[in-house]
């Protein structure tokens, strides 16, 4: 018998994808989306995850001199964090002897430990939800064969929220309070938000002679 047999079980992953693209000489587009659902291998749903992705891009010739391009992406991830170092409570140390030597357990003790650990992990409630949106929009100018310019604005926004719930039943399972206690518990939520903005303008001038080519690049970038 092994402690790993108690901690882990077979998991299943499903992934679905859809994409499309097309356009004309003056306009083009592409689109893709995917969904991935993973049942983690840790018992009692200890590291399940659901992830969605969406990507799209568009391009168009606005005139003989100007083209426009835009891209955007969205990602959503929802997952459990029961098995991380902050909240596992040493449960992942079963192989190193935190709960005794698994090789010495008889079948009854093995089943008792399995039930305890399944209950232990099942009562943990640490979830995280992460959302991210990115977009980039650019105008490209071709004034002639020797002079070009570009203007770009980009946005990157990320939001994550983590919820930790410790119920009365969880405290009893951990041995923090005596059996029969019914007035204990704890809950906390943490939100983190990030916004990045990029503004860029650049240009290039090219001058050719019989023997040399002179290329001048100029521009600036602002980001936060």
Residue pairs with C-beta under 8 A, 6 or more apart in sequence:
1 102
1 103
1 105
1 110
2 95
2 102
2 103
3 94
3 95
3 99
3 102
4 94
4 95
6 43
6 94
6 102
6 110
6 113
6 114
6 117
6 118
7 42
7 43
7 91
7 92
7 94
7 117
8 41
8 42
8 43
9 41
9 42
9 43
10 41
11 38
11 39
11 40
11 41
12 38
12 39
13 36
13 37
13 38
13 39
14 35
14 36
14 37
14 38
15 34
15 35
15 36
15 37
16 34
16 35
16 36
17 32
17 33
17 34
18 32
18 33
18 34
19 30
19 31
19 32
19 33
20 30
20 31
20 32
21 28
21 29
21 30
21 31
22 28
22 29
23 29
23 59
25 61
26 60
26 61
27 58
27 59
27 60
27 61
28 58
28 59
28 60
29 56
29 57
29 58
29 59
30 55
30 56
30 57
31 55
31 56
32 53
32 54
32 55
32 56
33 52
33 53
33 54
33 55
34 51
34 52
34 53
35 50
35 51
35 52
35 53
36 49
36 50
36 51
36 52
36 53
37 49
37 50
37 51
38 48
38 49
38 50
38 51
39 45
39 48
40 46
40 47
40 48
40 49
40 80
40 83
41 47
42 82
42 83
42 121
43 117
43 118
43 121
43 122
44 82
44 118
44 119
44 121
44 122
45 80
45 82
45 122
46 80
46 82
46 83
46 121
46 124
47 79
47 80
47 81
47 82
47 83
48 79
48 80
49 77
49 78
49 79
49 80
50 77
50 78
50 79
51 75
51 76
51 77
51 78
52 74
52 75
52 76
52 77
53 73
53 74
53 75
54 73
54 74
54 75
55 71
55 72
55 73
56 71
56 72
56 73
57 69
57 70
57 71
57 72
58 68
58 69
58 70
58 71
59 67
59 68
59 69
59 70
60 67
60 68
61 67
62 68
62 139
65 141
65 142
65 143
66 139
66 140
66 141
66 142
67 139
67 140
67 142
68 137
68 138
68 139
68 140
69 136
69 137
69 138
69 140
70 135
70 136
70 137
70 138
71 135
71 136
72 133
72 134
72 135
72 136
73 132
73 133
73 134
73 135
74 131
74 132
74 133
74 134
75 130
75 131
75 132
76 129
76 130
76 131
76 132
77 128
77 129
77 130
77 131
78 127
78 128
78 129
78 130
79 127
79 128
80 126
80 127
80 128
81 87
81 126
81 127
81 128
81 162
82 88
82 121
82 124
82 125
82 126
83 91
83 92
83 121
84 126
87 124
87 126
87 164
89 120
89 174
90 98
91 98
91 117
91 120
91 121
94 102
94 117
95 102
99 113
99 117
100 113
102 110
102 113
105 113
116 173
119 173
120 173
120 174
123 167
123 169
123 170
123 173
124 170
125 163
125 164
125 165
125 166
125 167
125 170
126 162
126 163
126 164
126 165
127 162
127 163
128 160
128 161
128 162
128 163
129 160
129 161
129 162
130 158
130 159
130 160
131 158
131 159
131 160
132 156
132 157
132 158
132 159
133 155
133 156
133 157
133 158
134 154
134 155
134 156
134 157
135 154
135 155
136 152
136 153
136 154
136 155
137 152
137 153
137 154
138 150
138 151
138 152
138 153
139 150
139 151
139 152
140 148
140 149
140 150
141 148
141 149
141 150
141 151
142 148
143 149
145 206
146 205
146 206
146 207
146 208
147 203
147 204
147 205
147 206
148 203
148 204
149 201
149 202
149 203
149 204
150 200
150 201
150 202
150 203
150 219
151 200
151 201
152 198
152 199
152 200
152 201
153 197
153 198
153 199
153 200
154 196
154 197
154 198
154 199
154 200
155 195
155 196
155 197
155 198
156 194
156 195
156 196
156 197
156 198
157 193
157 194
157 195
157 196
158 192
158 193
158 194
159 191
159 192
159 193
159 194
160 191
160 192
160 193
161 189
161 190
161 191
161 192
162 189
162 190
163 187
163 188
163 189
164 186
164 187
164 188
164 189
165 185
165 186
165 187
166 185
166 186
166 187
167 185
168 177
168 181
168 182
168 183
168 184
168 185
171 177
171 181
171 184
171 185
172 178
172 179
172 181
176 184
177 184
196 223
196 224
197 222
197 223
197 224
198 221
198 222
198 223
199 221
199 222
199 223
200 219
200 220
200 221
200 222
201 219
201 220
201 221
202 217
202 218
202 219
202 220
203 217
203 218
203 219
204 215
204 216
204 217
204 218
205 215
205 216
205 218
206 213
206 214
206 215
206 216
207 213
207 214
207 215
207 216
208 214
